[in-house]
Amino acid sequence: MGVLKDVIEGINAIRKEVVTRVHLVVWVATTFIVSIAGPFGTYEELTLPIRISYWGGVILLSMVLALFLRVLWRIVIKGDPAWLEDLMVISSLAIIFGPMVATLNSTFWPTETDLVGWAAISVVTFAIGVVTVGSRRLIQRDVANMDKSRRDRLLDRVEAPSGARLARVYSDNHHIRVITSDGSEHRLLMRLRDAVAEIDVEPGLCVHRSHWVATASIVGVKQAEGREVVELPCGTTVPIGPKYRPNLIKAGMLTA
């Protein structure tokens, strides 16, 4: 059960990381380019509509296979550098994908595919994988750098250091308490609703009419004294209001 749980959690986490609009565009664009080029004999053997269907399916299959390989390697080499995980995924996909495409080709039309043909497909797959993963890592790095340089407007109201992030904001009578990632706590004369409107960088959600919590500060959700609460890294719990429960369901932290 522990392994199955790791696999399910891994798929969910990687699905959010990999299954994006960018990858949909990559799939469509790659399918179009490969279908026009018609590599490995498909140009001579198949019409354009059939090539589009064939290569679209093959490329989609490779993306699904890459997703499961990433789950596998993330479990096997947990804690190792991201580049090693990328290398193992790309290498194993190339090793599997070459013979797989060669087998599919021979199924659709009777031609002999020798070892050189298999190797060519694997090399092309490896090269495409390197370019795709490299581009994704560069985009992620640029986005991360942009996020680091940005700052929630609410933090400008308190004496928080430049690298601090919001962890939690909650009501305190007519004031609010602002807790940052460095453990500092600040008190402001402000409504929670107005404070949340000034949180435009740190991902988070309202879990109660009096509490906003950063997603990164949520350890999990549990039952305490007959009600659902959000658990924070420090061990503190925050009650979940019925009105705000859908926020946690949408975030995948609760089931309906």
C-alpha positions in Angstrom: 0.0 0.0 0.0 2.9 2.4 0.8 4.4 1.9 -2.7 0.9 2.4 -4.3 0.4 5.6 -2.3 3.8 6.9 -3.5 2.9 6.1 -7.1 -0.5 7.9 -6.9 1.0 10.9 -5.1 3.8 10.9 -7.6 1.5 10.9 -10.6 -0.7 13.7 -9.2 2.4 15.8 -8.4 4.1 15.2 -11.8 0.8 15.6 -13.7 0.5 19.2 -12.4 4.2 19.8 -13.3 4.2 18.2 -16.8 0.6 18.3 -18.1 0.4 22.0 -19.1 -0.8 24.1 -21.9 2.8 24.4 -23.1 3.1 20.6 -23.5 -0.2 20.5 -25.4 1.2 23.1 -27.8 4.4 21.0 -28.1 2.4 17.9 -28.8 0.3 19.6 -31.6 3.4 21.3 -33.1 5.5 18.2 -33.0 2.8 16.1 -34.5 2.4 18.5 -37.4 6.1 18.8 -38.1 6.7 15.1 -37.9 3.6 14.3 -40.0 4.8 16.7 -42.8 8.3 15.2 -42.7 7.1 11.6 -42.6 10.3 10.0 -41.1 11.2 6.3 -41.1 9.3 5.5 -44.3 5.9 6.9 -43.2 6.1 9.6 -45.9 6.1 7.0 -48.7 3.7 4.5 -47.0 1.0 6.8 -45.5 -1.2 9.7 -46.7 -1.0 12.9 -44.7 -4.2 12.4 -42.7 -3.1 9.0 -41.7 0.4 10.3 -40.8 -1.2 12.9 -38.6 -3.3 10.3 -36.8 -0.4 7.9 -36.5 2.3 10.3 -35.3 -0.1 12.1 -33.1 -0.9 8.9 -31.3 2.7 7.8 -31.1 3.9 11.1 -29.7 1.0 11.2 -27.2 1.9 7.6 -26.2 5.5 8.7 -25.7 4.4 11.6 -23.4 2.3 9.2 -21.3 5.2 6.8 -21.1 7.5 9.6 -20.1 5.1 10.6 -17.3 5.1 7.1 -15.8 8.9 6.8 -16.2 9.3 10.1 -14.3 7.1 8.7 -11.5 9.3 5.6 -11.4 12.6 7.4 -11.4 11.4 10.0 -8.9 10.6 7.1 -6.4 13.8 5.2 -7.2 16.3 8.1 -6.9 14.4 10.2 -4.4 16.5 13.1 -3.1 19.0 13.1 -6.0 19.5 16.1 -8.2 16.8 17.0 -10.8 19.2 16.7 -13.7 19.8 13.0 -12.8 16.1 12.3 -12.8 15.8 14.0 -16.2 18.7 12.0 -17.6 17.3 8.7 -16.5 13.8 9.5 -17.8 15.2 10.6 -21.2 17.6 7.6 -21.5 15.0 5.0 -20.6 12.4 6.6 -22.9 14.8 6.5 -25.8 15.7 2.8 -25.1 12.0 1.8 -25.0 10.7 4.1 -27.7 13.1 3.0 -30.5 12.0 -0.7 -30.6 8.4 0.3 -29.9 8.1 2.6 -32.9 9.9 0.1 -35.1 7.5 -2.6 -34.0 4.5 -0.3 -34.7 5.9 0.5 -38.1 6.3 -3.2 -39.0 2.7 -3.8 -37.8 1.2 -1.1 -40.1 3.3 -2.2 -43.2 5.6 -5.1 -43.8 9.1 -3.7 -43.9 12.3 -4.8 -42.3 13.6 -2.5 -39.5 17.2 -3.3 -38.7 19.2 -2.4 -35.6 20.4 0.8 -37.3 16.7 1.9 -37.7 16.0 1.2 -34.1 19.1 3.1 -33.0 18.2 6.1 -35.2 14.7 6.4 -33.6 16.2 6.1 -30.1 18.8 8.8 -30.9 16.2 11.2 -32.3 14.0 10.5 -29.2 16.9 11.2 -26.9 17.7 14.5 -28.7 14.1 15.7 -28.6 13.9 14.8 -24.9 17.0 16.8 -24.1 15.7 19.8 -25.9 12.2 19.6 -24.4 13.4 19.0 -20.8 16.1 21.6 -21.2 13.6 24.2 -22.4 11.2 23.4 -19.6 14.0 23.7 -16.9 15.0 27.1 -18.4 11.4 28.3 -18.3 11.0 27.1 -14.7 14.2 28.8 -13.7 13.2 32.1 -15.3 9.8 32.0 -13.6 11.3 31.2 -10.3 13.7 34.1 -10.6 10.8 36.4 -11.5 8.9 35.2 -8.5 11.9 35.8 -6.2 12.2 39.4 -7.4 8.4 40.0 -6.9 6.9 40.7 -3.5 3.4 40.7 -2.1 2.1 44.2 -1.6 1.0 43.3 1.9 4.7 42.7 2.9 5.4 46.4 2.1 3.2 47.3 5.1 5.4 45.5 7.6 9.1 45.4 8.3 9.8 42.0 6.7 13.2 41.3 5.2 13.6 41.2 1.4 13.6 37.4 1.2 10.6 36.8 3.5 7.4 35.2 2.2 3.9 35.2 3.6 3.0 32.1 5.6 -0.2 33.0 7.3 -2.6 36.0 7.8 -5.5 35.9 10.3 -7.9 38.3 12.0 -7.3 39.7 15.5 -10.4 41.8 16.4 -10.1 44.9 14.2 -6.5 44.1 13.3 -4.8 41.3 11.4 -1.7 39.3 12.3 0.8 38.7 9.5 3.2 35.8 9.9 6.1 35.5 7.5 8.3 32.5 6.5 11.1 33.6 8.9 8.7 33.3 11.9 8.2 37.1 12.3 4.7 38.3 13.4 3.3 41.7 12.6 0.1 43.4 13.7 -1.8 45.8 11.3 -5.0 47.8 11.6 -6.6 46.3 8.5 -9.5 44.0 7.4 -8.5 40.5 6.4 -10.4 40.9 3.1 -8.3 43.9 2.2 -5.1 42.1 3.3 -5.9 39.1 1.0 -6.5 41.5 -1.9 -2.8 42.6 -1.5 -1.5 39.0 -1.7 -0.7 38.6 -5.4 2.5 36.6 -5.4 2.4 33.9 -2.7 0.0 31.0 -3.6 -2.5 30.4 -0.8 -6.2 30.1 0.1 -8.7 31.2 2.7 -9.6 28.2 4.9 -11.8 30.2 7.3 -13.5 33.6 7.4 -10.7 34.7 9.7 -7.7 32.8 8.3 -5.6 32.9 5.1 -2.8 30.3 4.8 0.0 30.0 2.2 -0.1 26.7 0.3 3.6 26.1 1.2 2.7 26.3 4.9 0.0 23.6 4.8 1.3 20.3 6.1 -2.0 18.6 5.7 -5.6 18.3 6.8 -6.7 16.3 9.8 -9.6 15.8 12.2 -9.2 17.5 15.6 -12.0 17.4 18.3 -14.6 16.4 15.7 -13.8 19.0 13.1 -11.5 19.4 10.1 -8.4 21.6 10.6 -5.4 22.6 8.6 -2.1 21.6 10.1 0.9 24.0 9.9 4.6 23.1 10.1 4.9 24.5 13.7 2.1 22.1 14.8 -0.5 24.8 15.1 -3.9 24.0 13.6 -6.3 26.3 11.8 -10.1 25.5 11.6 -11.7 25.0 8.3 -14.9 26.9 7.7 -17.7 25.0 5.8 -17.9 27.9 3.4 -14.2 27.6 2.6 -14.0 23.8 2.4 -14.4 23.9 -1.4 -11.1 25.9 -1.6 -9.3 22.9 -0.1 -11.1 20.4 -2.3 -10.1 22.4 -5.4 -6.5 22.4 -4.2 -6.6 18.6 -3.8 -6.1 18.7 -0.1 -9.6 17.4 0.7 -12.1 15.0 -1.0 -15.6 16.1 -1.6 
